[in-house]
Amino acid sequence: MEDCFLIACSNNDINVISYLAKNSEIYINSETSKGANYLLYACAENINLSVVQYLIEVLKVDKNHKDIYGLNCLMYACQCR
């Protein structure tokens, strides 16, 4: 289920993210093998500020988290396509 949540964070649908967060047991602070969390994926893969805002304000994902390379969510957002 966490893979579904990761994909949802990479897309622009806040409704899917909200549904998965409320109806499944997601460990919100999980990381990939390279240290990326859901917020980093959201910042890197989409331009929907409401997704990022929801992750930080509602789900309380750590906004200061850094991956194994020392990159944080702002750095990921700056690299967003």
C-alpha positions in Angstrom: 0.0 0.0 0.0 2.9 2.4 0.6 3.9 2.2 -3.0 0.4 3.4 -3.9 0.8 6.3 -1.5 4.2 7.1 -3.0 2.7 7.2 -6.5 -0.2 9.4 -5.3 2.3 11.9 -3.8 4.0 12.0 -7.1 0.8 13.0 -8.9 -1.5 16.0 -8.5 -4.6 14.4 -6.9 -5.0 15.5 -3.3 -8.2 13.5 -3.1 -6.3 10.2 -3.6 -3.7 11.1 -1.1 -6.3 12.1 1.5 -8.3 8.8 0.9 -5.2 6.6 1.2 -4.0 8.4 4.3 -7.4 8.0 6.0 -8.2 4.5 4.9 -5.0 2.6 5.1 -2.1 2.1 7.5 0.6 4.2 6.0 3.8 4.8 7.9 4.0 8.5 7.0 7.8 8.8 7.7 8.9 5.9 5.6 11.9 6.4 3.3 13.2 4.8 0.2 16.7 3.2 0.1 18.1 6.6 -0.9 16.4 8.4 2.0 13.6 10.1 0.0 10.2 10.4 1.8 6.7 11.2 0.6 7.3 14.9 0.8 10.5 14.8 -1.3 8.6 12.8 -4.0 5.7 15.3 -3.9 8.1 18.2 -4.3 10.1 16.5 -7.1 7.3 15.2 -9.2 4.4 17.6 -9.2 3.6 21.3 -9.1 0.5 21.1 -6.9 1.2 23.2 -3.8 -1.9 21.8 -2.0 -0.3 18.3 -2.1 2.8 19.5 -0.4 0.8 21.6 2.0 -1.4 18.6 2.9 1.6 16.4 3.6 3.2 19.0 5.9 0.3 20.5 7.7 -2.2 17.7 8.0 -0.1 14.5 7.9 2.9 16.1 9.6 5.6 14.8 7.3 8.9 16.1 8.4 9.6 19.2 6.3 13.3 19.2 7.4 14.0 15.7 6.2 17.0 15.2 3.9 17.8 12.3 1.7 21.2 10.5 1.8 22.7 13.2 -0.5 21.6 16.0 1.9 18.8 17.3 -0.4 15.6 18.6 1.3 12.1 19.3 -0.1 13.0 22.8 -1.3 15.9 21.5 -3.3 13.7 18.8 -4.8 11.1 21.5 -5.7 13.7 23.6 -7.4 14.6 20.6 -9.6 10.9 19.9 -10.4 10.2 19.6 -14.1 
